[in-house]
Amino acid sequence: MAAASLDSLSGGRFRLGLGVSGPQVSEGWHGVRFDAPLARTREYADVVRLALSRRPLVYEGSHLTLPLPDGPGKPLRLTHTHRRAIPLYLAAVGPRNTELAGEIADGWLGVFVSPEHFVEQRAHLDTGMARRPQGPPAAFDTSATVALATGDDLEECARTVSPYPALYVGGMGSRKQNFYHQLAGRMGYAKEADRVQELYLERRWAEAAAALPPQFVDDTSLLGDVDRITERMRRYADAGITTLTVAPWGKDPAARRDALEVAVAAHARLGRGR
């Protein structure tokens, strides 16, 4: 219902992002066991699309059954939507989940994406798209969220951003199951990711951020002056990323606003893409 309302309020510009999260959030916040996450995501996407189509919500899967067969529930349906099909994106980090995004979604939401590493992620998306009964879609949006810090001092820009990836690589999950930690390993930073995780789980957050290699931060962010950010945007576009979602970092709101203005100027210089 929230997705349908936002799509109506935005005049059909809304895009719905879904993600499996991880065991700590799933079990600690939602009270749902983190088992068969891919199968659950597939069924959840089915249910969302069925609901948005305004048809009665009747669904029987391995994990989701609507309405419940042993209660007072009855098939409900939305009476109004701006569109009967809202673009659905999957936030996917692991290889199998990325394949699922290619198979069932309209777009992919990536995080800590580097232009150089995206070739591997694109291969997983293509594997998923090949499983579609009607073949790959005519259009598929690959959206990467990248941290943004601007200035002439590249090292200072990296330090500004580093607490953000350190949280995910080091603390977003358990020691045994952290999808972002695994991603850093696949990108060639396994040893460094282990150290960041060790420090973060010991609550030594500043040291964890400092232990994150500046190259990893630079690989997955937009750092520097307008010339450098223009070139980084070009590399993302050349790699096949169709949408860049920038997350500005800075010491205060004014610094973050200034960073956004630099990103806008860089995008204008690029002259293509979104």
N, C-alpha and C positions, 0 to 999 in steps of 0.2 A: 504494500500500500504506500509506503514511503517513496519507493522508486517511482510508482505511477504518479504520485503527487508532485514530485520534483520534476518529472518529465513534463507534466502539464504546466507547472509554474515557469519552466524554462523555455516553453514553446517548442518542445521536442529536441532539446539539445543535450539531454541527460544521457550519460553512459554509466551503466551499472557494473561496478567492480566487485568480484567475489574472490575469497581466498580461504584456504583450509586452515590458516594460522598454524599453530603447533600444539603439542600436548599440554604445555603449561597453561596456555590461554584456554584451550578447548575444555580441559578438565577442571581448571581452577576458576574460570570465569563463567563458562556456560554449563558446566556440569555434564558434559557429553564426552564419553570415552573417545580417545583419539585412535580409533581403529578403522581400517578400510577408508582412509581419508579420500582417496581418489574416487572410489565407488560412491561415497556419500556426496562428493562434489558433483558428480555426474547426475545423481538423482535430484539434488537440490536445484541444479540448473534446469532440469526438466520441469520441476514444480514451478519455479519462477516463471518460466516461459509459458507454461500452461495457464498460470494465474493471469499474466498480462494479456493473454489472448481473449480474456473475458469469458472463457468457457467454464463450466462447472468444474471445481477443483476435485477431481477424482483421480487418485494415483495409487498404484500398488507396486512398490519396489522391494528390494531386499532390506533397505534401511528405513525408508519413508513410506507410510501408508496414510492416505488422506481420503475421506475422514477416517478416524480410528474406528475399527469395526465394533468395539465393545463399549461405546459411549454415546452421548447424545448428539455428537457432531453430525452435520449434514453437508453435502457438497455446496460450497459457497462460490460466488464469483464476483469479480469486480464489475461495477455497473458503468464505470467510465474510465477510459485511459486516453491520453493524447495520441499515443501510438499503440498498436497491438503488439509491436515487437520493439523493445528497447535494446540497443546494442549491449551485449554482455561480454565482459572482460574477465579473464582469470589472472589473478596475481600468482605467479608460479616461479619457484626458485629451482627446485630439483628437476632432474631430467624427465622423470615420468610425469610429473605434474605439468611440465612445459609441453610435453607431447599431448597431454589431455587438453590444454588450452588450444593447441592447433587443431585438435579433433572436434571440439564442441563449441568453442567460443568465437566471438566476433573480433576479439583482440586480446593482446597479451600485455600485462602490466609487469614490467621488469624493474628490479632494483639492484643497485651496484652493478650496473651494466657498463662494460667497457667496449668501445668499438672493436678492439682486437679480439675480445672473447666472444662477441655476439655471434660469430660464425658458428660456434658450437651450439648456442641456444637456438639459432635459426634452423639448424639441422634437426633439432628435436621438434620444433614447431612444424617443420615440413613433414616429418615422420607422422605426426598426428594428423595433419591435413590430408595426407595420402589415405588415411583410414576412412575418410568421409565417403558415404555411399555414392554421392554425386561428384566426388573429386574435390580438389582444392577450391576454396572460394575465390571469387573474382577480386575481392579486396579483404585484407586482414591487417588490422592496425597493430603495429609493434610500438608500444609506448614505454619509454624508459624514464624513471624518476631519477634525477641527478641533483646532487647538492651543488650549490652555487656560492662562491665567495670571490669577490673581486678586489683587485689592488695590484700594485707593482711588485710587492714582495710575495713571491710564489710560496715560499716556506711558511710565511705567516698565514696565507690563505689556507694552506693544508692544515695547519694547526687549528684554525678556526673551525674547519669542517670535521676533523678527525673524531671528536666525541660521538658524532652520529653513527658512522660505521662501526666504531668500537663497541657501542651498545649492542648492535645487532650481531656482529661477529663474536663478541665475547659473552654477551649476557642474554640474548634473545633465544632462550631455550635452555635445555639442560646440558650437562657436560657430554652426555651420550647422544643427544639429539638436538642439533642446532643446524637448521638448513643453511643459514648464512655463513656459519663457520665452514660447512662443507663446500659452499660455493667458493669461498676464498681459497680453499685448498685446491679446487679444480682450476682456479685461475693461477696457480703456481705459488701460493702463499701459505702452504700448509703449516710449516714450522712457525712462521710468524703468527698465524691464526691461533695456534695452540698457546703461544705465549700471551696473546691478548686475552684469550678465554681464561687462562689461569689467573691473570691479574684481575680480570673483571669479576670473576666468581669469588675472589678474595676481597672484593669491594674496594679495590685500589683503582678506581675509575680513571683518575688523571694519568696514572702510569700506563693503564691499558691503552688509552688514547695515544699516548706518546710512543707506545710500542708498535702501533700500527704503521706499517711502512708508508712513507710519504708517496711512494710510487703507486701503491694500491689506491690511496685517496685520489691521486691525480688521474689514475686510470678510469675512475668511476665518477668523476665530478667535473664541474666547469670551474676552473681556477685561473685567476690572472686578470690581465687587462682586456680591453675590448678586442684587440687584435688576436690575442691567444684564444679567447672564448669563441670568436668567430671561426677560427680554425678548428677548434674542438667540435663545434656544432657541425661543421662541414664533415668531419670524420664520422660523426654519428650518422649523418644523412647518407654518406657514401657506404657505410656498413649496412644500411638497410633499416635503420630506425626511422619510423614515420612520424612519431610524436615524441617530443622532449617535454617532460614536466619538470620544471625547475623548482627546487626547494632552497630559497635564499637563506644564507647564514651570515651573521654579523653580530657585533656587540650590542646593537640596539635596533629599534624599528627603523630609524633613519638610515643606518648602514644597510639593512636588508632592502629597504626601498631603493637605495642607490644601486645596489647590486642588480635588482630587477631592471632598472633603467639601462644599465650596461648590457644586460642580456637582450633587452628589446633592441638596442642599437646594434648588437652583434647579429641578431636575427635579420634586421633590415639589411645589413651588409651581405648576409648570406643570400638573400633574395629568392629562397625557395623553401619548400617544406612547411612544417607547422611549428 
